[in-house]
Structure formats: structure tokens, C-alpha cells
Amino acid sequence: MTIANQAPKKERKSRRSKSVNENAPLLPKKHEEDGSFDEFDGASFTGAVFNLSTTIVGAGIMALPATLKELGLGLGIAMIIFMAFLTEASIEMLLRFSRAGKSASYGGLMGDAFGKYGRILMQVAVLVNNIGVLIVYMIIIGDVLSGTSSSGVHHAGVLEAWFGQHWWTARTCVLIVTTLAVFSPLACFKRIDSLSFTSALSVALAVVFLVITMGITAVKLIDGSIMMPRLLPNLTDMSSFWKLFTVVPVLVTAYICHYNVHSIDNELEDSTQIQSVVRTSLALCSSVYIMTSIFGFLLFGDGTLDDVLANFDTDLRIPFGSLLNDAVRVSYAAHLMLVFPVVFFPLRLNLDGLLFPSARPLSQENMRFASITIALISVIFLGANFIPSIWDAFQFTGATAAVCLGFIFPASIALRDRHNIATKKDKILSIFMIVLAVFSNAVAIYSDAYALIKKSSSPRE
């Protein structure tokens, strides 16, 4: 009886494996080799929420307090919540149109809607987005360990504070050691399952960061050393108004998880739960984002830096303030080090699928595997050394690849409507998302370019 009852279940898993391999040839290469889909009983609701939340929460959280500095506390929180609802709507459209077209991946859905070039465009967007995110990770790690300068003020890193300024505490040297000792070994795993322990540890470190930050803020609120923050933006001229739009790419990047939703959906035993998984994950991550933004902005006010971790080099004027500063910075830097290979894994597979779509699975080709790994890590390392701040990196990825993955591609799929399932509400929402994405990001790019030109010309005046 037991064997008879299990047979349909096993057959269902085989069909799932076939569907995934046909529509998402990049990530399932690993599954084709080890047969994990045939032996996998299906992911639980809790496990799916955890995986999607891990995809969402990353380095974007460090730039969110700076968005409140630009928008004010009230408008900033409202924008975080609004972006969460807009993200949920875009993911819902992706999943509904995927069901209609029997697509098991984002790339497969883009291929179904726009053909071969649609799939390629999506893969390129994932590459740009993930490379940008990983560059941000490395910038933050460099800021934390070696320090950073903002507005002519140098914020000392942990190593500088402990050992003083030496050649081996300099940013480039620290990033070289981190890349060779941490990133490269973890990036050499050919199965993402091998990173499960480091992923769990990274989540624990992120929780440590948030709890300590909340505790510091609570103590300073009690002793009355924190002033009431601005609720609305400080608008003095048109330039300050246009600058408000520069936060949009940062908010978009903070919620990008669309390229991983299909993989999580494919592993769910009950795929009807995916919408609840998405809503739960977005609610959880939005809560974390709001708390981090509020506490970070309360602590540092208008002195909040683009990377709030860099603010934790000041005297907090509380007991054990120096120790807590170091604990906050080191915990989140270690978190990013351990998340790095998880984001790097799909980046490498997507690049391989883009360059070698008909080749053997990447894990079976050691030379190709090593070459792609070394090339990508080198590009990320160079980017982290030449891009001045995480705000600049977020502006680029958020205004290009992230906004395409999060809003323009889902809206375009709904407007294309190859299977005639789009409602009037879908089309109105799609037009709204495209107009909002294009307009806000165009203004953000213009504002950044104008500020850069003005800054570069000011010394000569």
C-alpha cells in the first residue's frame, strides 16, 4: 500500500523535474546531474519563506537609512511600504502568466513572451543586477574593515581602529585578502547545497546586527540624546526636489527577488502556496527594512551616510559603545561575506548559459568553471575598488537592471498578453509601473549626473 501511494508522488516529481529542465536550463543543470528533484519531497512553506527572504534582504538594507535622510521619516516609511506592495503585484503577474504559459523560470517566461531575445535580455539584466549587488557587498566590507571618506571626513574602519593605519589595513589590501581567503574558496563549490550552513550563519549575523542597533537606539531614546527627526523632505529649491528621485533605484534594488521566485515555486510541494510565501516574505522583509531605516536615521539624523555601517565609528556615548560599534559592523560585514557566494552562484550559471547555451553542464567542465569564476570575481573586485560608494552602485543597478527585472519586464509581459488572460486592471497597473519606472529612474540619473558635473566643476570656480 505504501509503495502504491508513493508512486503518483514520485511521478509528479519527475514531471516537475522535466518541466523545470525544459524551461529553466541554467540553474537545473545541477539537478540533472544529482537527481535531487527525484528524491526531494518538496519544500515547506517556512523553508520557502526563509529562502525568498534571504534573497530579498541583502546590502540594500544599509542604504535605506540614507533614503529616510532624503525623504524624511514619514515619506520614507510610506515609500518602503508602497514599494513592497508594488513588488508583490509585479510578482503576482509573473506567476500568473507563468502558469498560463507553463513556464518554470523567469527566463522561460520572457522567452515565451518575446522569444529568444527576450530570454537573453533577462539573463543580461540578472548579470548586471547581481554583479552590482556583489560590488556593493565588497564596498561595504571595505568600508567596515578599512574605513571610508565622506564629505572630506574619514570614518575609520575596524582594523584601523584596532591596529592603526598600515599598508595591510588599507582598503585594497584588505579586499585582496578577503577575496582570496573567503570569497574564492566559497565560490568554488559546484552545488549551492554546500552553502547551506554558511547561509544559516549569515542570517544569524544579520539578526545580531538588527538587535544591537535597536538596543543602542532604545538606550539613547531613554536618555533623551536623540532629537525628533524630520518627517518630510527638506526642499529648498528645484535641485533638492529632483534629488528626491535618486532614492527610487535604491528602493527598487532592496526588493529585487524576482529571478529567484520561480526556483522557490518549483520546489514547493504545494505550489498554490507561492502567493502566500511571497506576501509573508515581503511583510517580513518590509518590517526589517522599516526598523533598520528608523533606528539608523534616529541614531545619526542628517549625518546618516550612504552606507550606514560607516556611521558606527563615532562615540555613541553609552556604556560599551565602542564594543557595540565593532559588533554591529563586524556582524554585518561577516553576514555579507557569507551571502556573497549565494548571490554569486546564479550569477555564474546565468553567464555560462548566456555564453555557452549548448555546452555541457558547467559543473562537468572544470576549466570553464574556473575561468568564469575567476573572471567574475576579478570584475567585482575592480568595481569595488573604483566605485566610490554603495549609493553610486545602487543608482546604476537600480536604474537599469533592477528596475527592468522588478517592474518593466513583468509589466511588458502583461501588456504582451500572449495567452489573453490580462485584465483591464493588469494593463492599467502595467502602464503605471512602466511610466513610474522610466520617469523616476530617468530623473534619478539626470539628478546624479547634474550633481556629479556640479561637484567636478566647483573647484575650478
BAKEMAR-942904 format. One line per field, with one value per residue (C-alpha): x, y, z; residue number from 1; residue in three letters. Coordinates in steps of 0.5 Angstrom, whole numbers. Layout:
BEGIN
xx = (X,...) .
yy = (Y,...) .
zz = (Z,...) .
num = (NUM,...) .
residuo = (ALA,...) .
***
This chain:
BEGIN
xx = (0,6,9,3,1,8,8,4,8,14,11,9,16,19,14,16,24,22,18,24,29,26,24,30,36,41,40,37,44,46,39,40,47,45,38,36,29,27,29,26,20,18,20,16,12,17,23,21,19,26,30,26,27,34,34,31,35,42,46,40,39,45,43,36,37,40,33,30,35,33,25,24,22,14,15,21,17,11,15,18,11,9,15,13,6,8,13,8,4,9,11,4,3,10,7,0,3,8,2,-1,5,7,14,18,23,23,28,23,17,21,22,15,13,19,22,30,32,27,31,37,35,33,40,44,39,41,48,48,44,48,55,52,50,56,60,56,58,65,65,61,66,72,68,67,74,79,74,71,71,65,65,72,71,75,71,76,75,75,82,85,81,85,92,92,94,98,99,96,90,89,83,86,90,84,80,85,86,78,77,83,81,74,70,74,74,67,65,69,63,59,53,49,47,54,53,47,51,54,47,44,50,49,42,44,49,44,39,45,46,39,38,44,42,35,38,43,37,33,38,39,32,31,37,34,40,36,33,26,28,25,18,18,24,28,26,30,30,28,35,33,26,29,34,29,28,35,32,28,33,36,29,28,34,32,26,29,28,24,30,29,22,21,26,23,16,19,21,14,11,4,5,-1,2,7,3,3,10,11,7,10,17,15,12,18,23,19,19,26,27,23,26,33,31,28,33,39,36,34,42,45,40,42,49,47,52,50,53,50,55,60,57,59,66,63,63,56,56,53,57,61,59,66,65,58,60,65,60,55,60,63,57,54,61,61,54,56,62,57,52,57,57,50,49,55,52,46,51,56,51,47,53,55,48,49,56,55,48,49,55,56,54,58,60,63,68,73,77,70,68,75,75,68,69,76,73,67,71,76,71,67,74,76,69,69,76,74,66,67,60,55,50,53,53,45,44,47,44,37,36,38,38,34,28,28,27,22,18,19,19,13,9,11,9,2,2,4,-1,0,-5,-10,-11,-9,-15,-16,-13,-7,-6,-7,-2,3,3,3,9,13,12,14,20,22,21,23,30,31,30,35,40,39,40,46,49,48,51,57,58,57,62,67,67,66,74,75,70) .
yy = (0,5,4,5,11,14,12,18,23,20,21,28,30,27,31,37,36,35,42,46,43,45,52,54,51,55,53,46,43,41,38,34,31,29,28,32,33,26,25,32,31,39,45,47,54,56,54,58,64,64,63,68,73,71,73,80,82,84,90,94,95,99,105,105,110,115,115,117,123,125,124,125,119,120,120,115,109,111,109,103,100,103,99,93,93,94,89,84,86,85,78,76,78,74,68,68,69,63,59,60,59,53,57,55,60,68,67,62,67,72,67,65,73,76,70,68,76,77,71,74,81,78,74,80,84,79,79,87,87,81,84,91,88,84,90,93,88,88,96,95,90,95,101,97,94,100,106,111,118,122,130,130,127,120,115,109,102,97,95,102,103,97,97,104,106,101,98,92,95,99,98,95,90,88,87,82,78,78,76,70,68,68,69,65,58,59,61,54,50,47,46,51,46,46,53,52,52,59,61,60,63,69,70,70,75,80,79,80,87,89,87,91,97,97,97,102,107,105,107,114,115,114,118,124,124,123,129,128,127,131,127,131,132,139,142,149,149,145,142,139,137,133,130,126,121,119,114,110,106,104,102,98,94,93,89,85,78,76,72,67,66,61,57,57,56,50,47,48,41,45,51,54,57,61,67,67,66,72,76,73,74,82,83,80,84,91,90,89,95,100,98,99,105,108,106,108,115,116,115,119,124,128,126,119,116,113,106,107,102,107,111,106,109,115,116,113,116,110,104,99,104,102,95,95,99,94,88,92,93,86,82,85,85,78,77,80,75,69,72,73,66,65,71,69,62,64,70,65,60,65,68,61,60,66,65,57,56,49,47,41,43,48,43,38,43,45,49,53,53,56,61,64,64,68,73,75,75,80,84,85,87,92,95,95,99,104,106,111,109,104,110,110,103,102,108,104,98,100,105,100,92,92,96,92,86,88,92,94,86,84,90,88,81,83,88,83,78,72,68,73,73,80,84,91,92,89,93,100,97,95,102,106,101,103,110,111,106,110,117,116,113,118,124,120,119,126,129,124,127,134,133,130,135,141,138,137,144,147,147,151,156) .
zz = (0,2,-5,-9,-5,-6,-14,-16,-12,-15,-22,-20,-18,-25,-29,-24,-26,-33,-33,-30,-34,-40,-38,-34,-37,-33,-25,-26,-29,-22,-21,-28,-25,-18,-19,-13,-16,-16,-9,-6,-2,-3,1,6,7,12,8,2,6,9,2,-1,5,4,-3,-1,5,3,2,0,8,9,4,7,13,8,4,10,10,4,4,12,17,15,7,7,11,6,0,3,4,-3,-6,-2,-5,-12,-12,-9,-15,-20,-18,-18,-25,-26,-23,-26,-33,-32,-30,-37,-41,-37,-36,-30,-30,-31,-37,-40,-39,-42,-48,-48,-49,-53,-56,-56,-55,-49,-45,-47,-45,-38,-37,-38,-33,-28,-29,-29,-22,-19,-21,-18,-12,-10,-12,-6,-2,-3,-2,5,7,5,9,15,16,13,13,8,7,6,5,7,13,14,18,21,20,25,23,23,30,33,30,27,19,16,9,11,14,7,3,-3,1,6,0,-3,3,4,-4,-3,4,4,-3,-7,-3,-2,-10,-12,-9,-15,-11,-8,-2,0,2,7,13,12,9,16,20,15,17,25,24,21,27,31,27,28,35,37,33,36,43,42,39,45,50,47,47,54,56,51,47,40,37,33,26,20,18,11,6,6,0,-1,-9,-15,-15,-8,-11,-16,-12,-8,-14,-13,-8,-12,-15,-8,-6,-12,-11,-4,-6,-12,-12,-18,-21,-15,-15,-20,-17,-10,-13,-17,-10,-6,-5,-6,-11,-9,-3,-7,-7,1,1,-3,2,8,6,3,10,14,10,10,17,18,13,17,23,21,17,23,28,23,22,29,31,26,23,18,19,16,11,4,8,15,18,16,22,27,28,33,40,42,49,52,56,52,46,42,43,41,35,33,34,29,24,24,25,18,15,16,14,7,7,7,3,-3,-5,-5,-10,-14,-15,-20,-23,-25,-28,-32,-35,-37,-40,-44,-47,-48,-48,-52,-48,-42,-35,-32,-26,-31,-34,-29,-34,-36,-29,-26,-32,-31,-23,-24,-29,-25,-18,-22,-25,-18,-14,-19,-19,-11,-12,-17,-15,-9,-5,-5,-7,-14,-15,-13,-17,-23,-22,-19,-25,-30,-29,-22,-25,-31,-27,-22,-26,-33,-35,-31,-34,-41,-41,-38,-44,-49,-46,-51,-47,-47,-39,-38,-34,-35,-28,-30,-36,-32,-27,-32,-36,-29,-27,-33,-33,-26,-27,-33,-31,-24,-26,-32,-27,-22,-27,-29,-22,-20,-27,-25,-18,-21,-26,-21,-16,-21,-24,-17,-15,-22,-20) .
num = (1,2,3,4,5,6,7,8,9,10,11,12,13,14,15,16,17,18,19,20,21,22,23,24,25,26,27,28,29,30,31,32,33,34,35,36,37,38,39,40,41,42,43,44,45,46,47,48,49,50,51,52,53,54,55,56,57,58,59,60,61,62,63,64,65,66,67,68,69,70,71,72,73,74,75,76,77,78,79,80,81,82,83,84,85,86,87,88,89,90,91,92,93,94,95,96,97,98,99,100,101,102,103,104,105,106,107,108,109,110,111,112,113,114,115,116,117,118,119,120,121,122,123,124,125,126,127,128,129,130,131,132,133,134,135,136,137,138,139,140,141,142,143,144,145,146,147,148,149,150,151,152,153,154,155,156,157,158,159,160,161,162,163,164,165,166,167,168,169,170,171,172,173,174,175,176,177,178,179,180,181,182,183,184,185,186,187,188,189,190,191,192,193,194,195,196,197,198,199,200,201,202,203,204,205,206,207,208,209,210,211,212,213,214,215,216,217,218,219,220,221,222,223,224,225,226,227,228,229,230,231,232,233,234,235,236,237,238,239,240,241,242,243,244,245,246,247,248,249,250,251,252,253,254,255,256,257,258,259,260,261,262,263,264,265,266,267,268,269,270,271,272,273,274,275,276,277,278,279,280,281,282,283,284,285,286,287,288,289,290,291,292,293,294,295,296,297,298,299,300,301,302,303,304,305,306,307,308,309,310,311,312,313,314,315,316,317,318,319,320,321,322,323,324,325,326,327,328,329,330,331,332,333,334,335,336,337,338,339,340,341,342,343,344,345,346,347,348,349,350,351,352,353,354,355,356,357,358,359,360,361,362,363,364,365,366,367,368,369,370,371,372,373,374,375,376,377,378,379,380,381,382,383,384,385,386,387,388,389,390,391,392,393,394,395,396,397,398,399,400,401,402,403,404,405,406,407,408,409,410,411,412,413,414,415,416,417,418,419,420,421,422,423,424,425,426,427,428,429,430,431,432,433,434,435,436,437,438,439,440,441,442,443,444,445,446,447,448,449,450,451,452,453,454,455,456,457,458,459,460,461) .
residuo = (MET,THR,ILE,ALA,ASN,GLN,ALA,PRO,LYS,LYS,GLU,ARG,LYS,SER,ARG,ARG,SER,LYS,SER,VAL,ASN,GLU,ASN,ALA,PRO,LEU,LEU,PRO,LYS,LYS,HIS,GLU,GLU,ASP,GLY,SER,PHE,ASP,GLU,PHE,ASP,GLY,ALA,SER,PHE,THR,GLY,ALA,VAL,PHE,ASN,LEU,SER,THR,THR,ILE,VAL,GLY,ALA,GLY,ILE,MET,ALA,LEU,PRO,ALA,THR,LEU,LYS,GLU,LEU,GLY,LEU,GLY,LEU,GLY,ILE,ALA,MET,ILE,ILE,PHE,MET,ALA,PHE,LEU,THR,GLU,ALA,SER,ILE,GLU,MET,LEU,LEU,ARG,PHE,SER,ARG,ALA,GLY,LYS,SER,ALA,SER,TYR,GLY,GLY,LEU,MET,GLY,ASP,ALA,PHE,GLY,LYS,TYR,GLY,ARG,ILE,LEU,MET,GLN,VAL,ALA,VAL,LEU,VAL,ASN,ASN,ILE,GLY,VAL,LEU,ILE,VAL,TYR,MET,ILE,ILE,ILE,GLY,ASP,VAL,LEU,SER,GLY,THR,SER,SER,SER,GLY,VAL,HIS,HIS,ALA,GLY,VAL,LEU,GLU,ALA,TRP,PHE,GLY,GLN,HIS,TRP,TRP,THR,ALA,ARG,THR,CYS,VAL,LEU,ILE,VAL,THR,THR,LEU,ALA,VAL,PHE,SER,PRO,LEU,ALA,CYS,PHE,LYS,ARG,ILE,ASP,SER,LEU,SER,PHE,THR,SER,ALA,LEU,SER,VAL,ALA,LEU,ALA,VAL,VAL,PHE,LEU,VAL,ILE,THR,MET,GLY,ILE,THR,ALA,VAL,LYS,LEU,ILE,ASP,GLY,SER,ILE,MET,MET,PRO,ARG,LEU,LEU,PRO,ASN,LEU,THR,ASP,MET,SER,SER,PHE,TRP,LYS,LEU,PHE,THR,VAL,VAL,PRO,VAL,LEU,VAL,THR,ALA,TYR,ILE,CYS,HIS,TYR,ASN,VAL,HIS,SER,ILE,ASP,ASN,GLU,LEU,GLU,ASP,SER,THR,GLN,ILE,GLN,SER,VAL,VAL,ARG,THR,SER,LEU,ALA,LEU,CYS,SER,SER,VAL,TYR,ILE,MET,THR,SER,ILE,PHE,GLY,PHE,LEU,LEU,PHE,GLY,ASP,GLY,THR,LEU,ASP,ASP,VAL,LEU,ALA,ASN,PHE,ASP,THR,ASP,LEU,ARG,ILE,PRO,PHE,GLY,SER,LEU,LEU,ASN,ASP,ALA,VAL,ARG,VAL,SER,TYR,ALA,ALA,HIS,LEU,MET,LEU,VAL,PHE,PRO,VAL,VAL,PHE,PHE,PRO,LEU,ARG,LEU,ASN,LEU,ASP,GLY,LEU,LEU,PHE,PRO,SER,ALA,ARG,PRO,LEU,SER,GLN,GLU,ASN,MET,ARG,PHE,ALA,SER,ILE,THR,ILE,ALA,LEU,ILE,SER,VAL,ILE,PHE,LEU,GLY,ALA,ASN,PHE,ILE,PRO,SER,ILE,TRP,ASP,ALA,PHE,GLN,PHE,THR,GLY,ALA,THR,ALA,ALA,VAL,CYS,LEU,GLY,PHE,ILE,PHE,PRO,ALA,SER,ILE,ALA,LEU,ARG,ASP,ARG,HIS,ASN,ILE,ALA,THR,LYS,LYS,ASP,LYS,ILE,LEU,SER,ILE,PHE,MET,ILE,VAL,LEU,ALA,VAL,PHE,SER,ASN,ALA,VAL,ALA,ILE,TYR,SER,ASP,ALA,TYR,ALA,LEU,ILE,LYS,LYS,SER,SER,SER,PRO,ARG,GLU) .
***
